[in-house]
Amino acid sequence: MPVTELTISTLADLPAAAAQVAGLLDDHTIMVFEGEMGAGKTTFIKALCRALGVQDDVSSPTFALVNEYRDSRDQPIYHFDFYRIDDPDEALNIGALEYFDSGYLCLIEWPSRVEALLPPKRLLVTLTVTGPESRLLQLEPILG
């Protein structure tokens, strides 16, 4: 899959963009989300989880570091937020490697804080603010 770009003009466009991304996941189980604070990483993850059939309340695991949801097939989805960690060992202590190796979808915010722990194969999702509600979303497979 080459780099894919999606333009999200308004918040109302989020469900359609999330459904499109859900259809592009293929065998990617590690998705890393980059973007400045307030770019909409968590907001997009909420929409993506809805597109995957998650019925649970999706929220940022800023303090818990990881939240678990269930998709429409009752498979786990793990949502990480590493913004508040100071050392990758904190991620190791919660079993991050086991989550990453589980084969289940892992959605990772602030991945640069645990770069050394990430599997080489992952899908990079970059959100760039282009206006008050608009974003450019880029999907880039990283094959290691």
Stockholm file with secondary structure:
# STOCKHOLM 1.0

chainA/1-144         MPVTELTISTLADLPAAAAQVAGLLDDHTIMVFEGEMGAGKTTFIKALCRALGVQDDVSSPTFALVNEYRDSRDQPIYHFDFYRIDDPDEALNIGALEYFDSGYLCLIEWPSRVEALLPPKRLLVTLTVTGPESRLLQLEPILG
#=GR chainA/1-144 SS CCCEEEEECSGGGHHHHHHHHHHHCTTCCEEEEECCTTSSHHHHHHHHHHHTTCCSCCCCCTTTSEEEEECTTSCEEEEEECTTCSSHHHHHHTTHHHHHTSSSEEEEESGGGGGGGSCSEEEEEEEEECSSSCEEEEEEEEEC
#=GC SS_cons         CCCEEEEECSGGGHHHHHHHHHHHCTTCCEEEEECCTTSSHHHHHHHHHHHTTCCSCCCCCTTTSEEEEECTTSCEEEEEECTTCSSHHHHHHTTHHHHHTSSSEEEEESGGGGGGGSCSEEEEEEEEECSSSCEEEEEEEEEC
//
